[in-house]
Amino acid sequence: MAAMTNAQHSGGHEVVIVGGGLVGASLAVALDRAGIDTALVEATPPGAMPAVFDQRNLSFAEATVNALTALGILQKLQVPAGPIRQIHISRAGDFGRVGLDAAGYGRDSFGQVVVARDFGDALEARLGELTRLTRYRPARFIGFGDAAGRRGIRIAGPDGERLLQARLVVGADGADSAVRAALGIGAQVHDYRQRLFIARVRPERAPDGRAFERLTDHGPTALLPRGDRHYGIVHGVDADAAAAVEALDDAPFLARLQSVFGWRAGRFLGVGPRSSHPARRVVADDTVGTRTVLVGNAAQSLHPIGAQGFNLGLRDALTLAELVADASDPGAPALLDAYAARRREDRARTLAFSDGLARLSANPSPLLRPLRSLGLLAIDRDAGLQALLAGGAMGYRGDVPALCRGVAA
Ligand SMILES: Cc1cc2nc3c(=O)[nH]c(=O)nc-3n(C[C@H](O)[C@H](O)[C@H](O)COP(=O)(O)OP(=O)(O)OC[C@H]3O[C@@H](n4cnc5c(N)ncnc54)[C@H](O)[C@@H]3O)c2cc1C
């Protein structure tokens, strides 16, 4: 197996992270910064980018921007990020709408839009600088093995199987986590019966910092201002209509987007390559097991409409890094309990927020329509509710890790 190591190692580590996606790779940087001997196990071979680093547009909350800057990752971005200065949420056919302005909160922006592919390049550049990190790839986690006083981790690569040992194993291996399954932890899965199309759209007028969330009975659509004069779109479509939308040529696809959005963001002139994803919520029944913890999508995978998934997963990772940095044993039961307790509020509130937004656009019952409109109207008129929404959009929910607050930990 190609053990692509920044540092050579015998297979025993303080922490082994399974999954080098958005959250696992960010955690590796945070643990290295704290001086922890860490290994990163990733199924994708060197030179190839994990599939999650695709054309999706990631909206990084302010807390995420703070943390990724402190970790030296955002400085590696080769493409400018797009600031989100205002957020408009509206619902087709209803009278409710919400407008949030960062200036009203004393901020230049709520966060930044970055294309996942560009973020992957930046992360890879930063990972390449780490001197303590050991990388195993291509290598798949296939189960736990024996290790006295530690956790054994069985991984498989082109040269066969290998047993690693760690005092703490982190499952950062995505929504269908093999680590979660090996722990025997179940997950509650909800299928929103929507397909989400992602692409970049070229507008007549360059984006001016406004992000839009447009909710319709047939699914949500979000328009995010990128740093390259394009909007990134996430266009949610009923599962039953997905094949027909998939088959559309660019011109009718663009016309479809224009009719969903109207002229709020001006005329759309062109659309880049499209890809699509199913919309699922997967929530693990527990986030910790013996010398093991689940973070990011392995712990909870959300509907992307609220743009919260990675932001939440990064807060998992940085909370863990904070606790591990101060501990003599990173896998001690008390540390894992403290981790689960610190993540509880943020996890529950972010899940509820994303789910609420997704359901606002998924339930076509005319009886519920007035309630939905009243919900949006209430938010638009109530400063307290708005502040809650804005705080969430900026990534400040519950017990926030120091790096997210811009505090050097
Ligand atoms: C269309 C779309 C738009 C989104 N927009 C946003 C947004 O604006 N803001 C936001 O915060 N979030 C957004 N998200 C969510 C975000 O993409 C996820 O939260 C994020 O990818 C989760 O990161 P992760 O590292 O936990 O998991 P993943 O990114 O899924 O990474 C898992 C990694 O584990 C590896 N792996 C899997 N199994 C194994 C194994 N057995 N052994 C070794 N390695 C393994 C995989 O190769 C992969 O690299 C969006 C998601 C979608 C689908």
PDBQT file of the ligand as one rigid body, heavy atoms in Angstrom, charges set to zero:
ROOT
HETATM    1  C1  LIG A 501     -24.851  20.132  -3.497  1.00  0.00    +0.000 C 
HETATM    2  C2  LIG A 501     -24.224  20.342  -2.137  1.00  0.00    +0.000 A 
HETATM    3  C3  LIG A 501     -23.942  21.629  -1.715  1.00  0.00    +0.000 A 
HETATM    4  C4  LIG A 501     -23.390  21.837  -0.459  1.00  0.00    +0.000 A 
HETATM    5  N1  LIG A 501     -23.148  23.119  -0.047  1.00  0.00    +0.000 NA
HETATM    6  C5  LIG A 501     -22.645  23.338   1.198  1.00  0.00    +0.000 A 
HETATM    7  C6  LIG A 501     -22.407  24.681   1.671  1.00  0.00    +0.000 A 
HETATM    8  O1  LIG A 501     -22.646  25.663   0.983  1.00  0.00    +0.000 OA
HETATM    9  N2  LIG A 501     -21.885  24.856   2.910  1.00  0.00    +0.000 N 
HETATM   10  C7  LIG A 501     -21.606  23.785   3.708  1.00  0.00    +0.000 A 
HETATM   11  O2  LIG A 501     -21.145  23.995   4.852  1.00  0.00    +0.000 OA
HETATM   12  N3  LIG A 501     -21.808  22.510   3.307  1.00  0.00    +0.000 NA
HETATM   13  C8  LIG A 501     -22.332  22.260   2.071  1.00  0.00    +0.000 A 
HETATM   14  N4  LIG A 501     -22.543  20.981   1.639  1.00  0.00    +0.000 N 
HETATM   15  C9  LIG A 501     -22.224  19.878   2.558  1.00  0.00    +0.000 C 
HETATM   16  C10 LIG A 501     -20.771  19.455   2.494  1.00  0.00    +0.000 C 
HETATM   17  O3  LIG A 501     -20.417  19.057   1.177  1.00  0.00    +0.000 OA
HETATM   18  C11 LIG A 501     -20.567  18.300   3.464  1.00  0.00    +0.000 C 
HETATM   19  O4  LIG A 501     -20.975  18.723   4.745  1.00  0.00    +0.000 OA
HETATM   20  C12 LIG A 501     -19.111  17.871   3.533  1.00  0.00    +0.000 C 
HETATM   21  O5  LIG A 501     -18.717  17.314   2.304  1.00  0.00    +0.000 OA
HETATM   22  C13 LIG A 501     -18.893  16.849   4.652  1.00  0.00    +0.000 C 
HETATM   23  O6  LIG A 501     -17.511  16.590   4.749  1.00  0.00    +0.000 OA
HETATM   24  P1  LIG A 501     -16.976  15.235   5.367  1.00  0.00    +0.000 P 
HETATM   25  O7  LIG A 501     -15.494  15.365   5.317  1.00  0.00    +0.000 OA
HETATM   26  O8  LIG A 501     -17.641  14.957   6.649  1.00  0.00    +0.000 OA
HETATM   27  O9  LIG A 501     -17.471  14.081   4.383  1.00  0.00    +0.000 OA
HETATM   28  P2  LIG A 501     -17.112  13.866   2.799  1.00  0.00    +0.000 P 
HETATM   29  O10 LIG A 501     -16.861  15.220   2.257  1.00  0.00    +0.000 OA
HETATM   30  O11 LIG A 501     -18.181  13.032   2.299  1.00  0.00    +0.000 OA
HETATM   31  O12 LIG A 501     -15.728  13.102   2.855  1.00  0.00    +0.000 OA
HETATM   32  C14 LIG A 501     -15.618  11.751   3.204  1.00  0.00    +0.000 C 
HETATM   33  C15 LIG A 501     -14.233  11.264   2.765  1.00  0.00    +0.000 C 
HETATM   34  O13 LIG A 501     -14.036   9.948   3.286  1.00  0.00    +0.000 OA
HETATM   35  C16 LIG A 501     -13.481   9.122   2.284  1.00  0.00    +0.000 C 
HETATM   36  N5  LIG A 501     -13.886   7.743   2.612  1.00  0.00    +0.000 N 
HETATM   37  C17 LIG A 501     -15.139   7.224   2.576  1.00  0.00    +0.000 A 
HETATM   38  N6  LIG A 501     -15.149   5.961   3.003  1.00  0.00    +0.000 NA
HETATM   39  C18 LIG A 501     -13.857   5.664   3.322  1.00  0.00    +0.000 A 
HETATM   40  C19 LIG A 501     -13.210   4.485   3.848  1.00  0.00    +0.000 A 
HETATM   41  N7  LIG A 501     -13.892   3.362   4.144  1.00  0.00    +0.000 N 
HETATM   42  N8  LIG A 501     -11.883   4.513   4.057  1.00  0.00    +0.000 NA
HETATM   43  C20 LIG A 501     -11.175   5.648   3.768  1.00  0.00    +0.000 A 
HETATM   44  N9  LIG A 501     -11.732   6.789   3.295  1.00  0.00    +0.000 NA
HETATM   45  C21 LIG A 501     -13.054   6.799   3.077  1.00  0.00    +0.000 A 
HETATM   46  C22 LIG A 501     -14.045   9.666   0.978  1.00  0.00    +0.000 C 
HETATM   47  O14 LIG A 501     -13.223   9.317  -0.124  1.00  0.00    +0.000 OA
HETATM   48  C23 LIG A 501     -14.050  11.172   1.254  1.00  0.00    +0.000 C 
HETATM   49  O15 LIG A 501     -12.837  11.781   0.911  1.00  0.00    +0.000 OA
HETATM   50  C24 LIG A 501     -23.100  20.733   0.388  1.00  0.00    +0.000 A 
HETATM   51  C25 LIG A 501     -23.379  19.436  -0.046  1.00  0.00    +0.000 A 
HETATM   52  C26 LIG A 501     -23.947  19.233  -1.305  1.00  0.00    +0.000 A 
HETATM   53  C27 LIG A 501     -24.265  17.815  -1.744  1.00  0.00    +0.000 C 
ENDROOT
TORSDOF 0
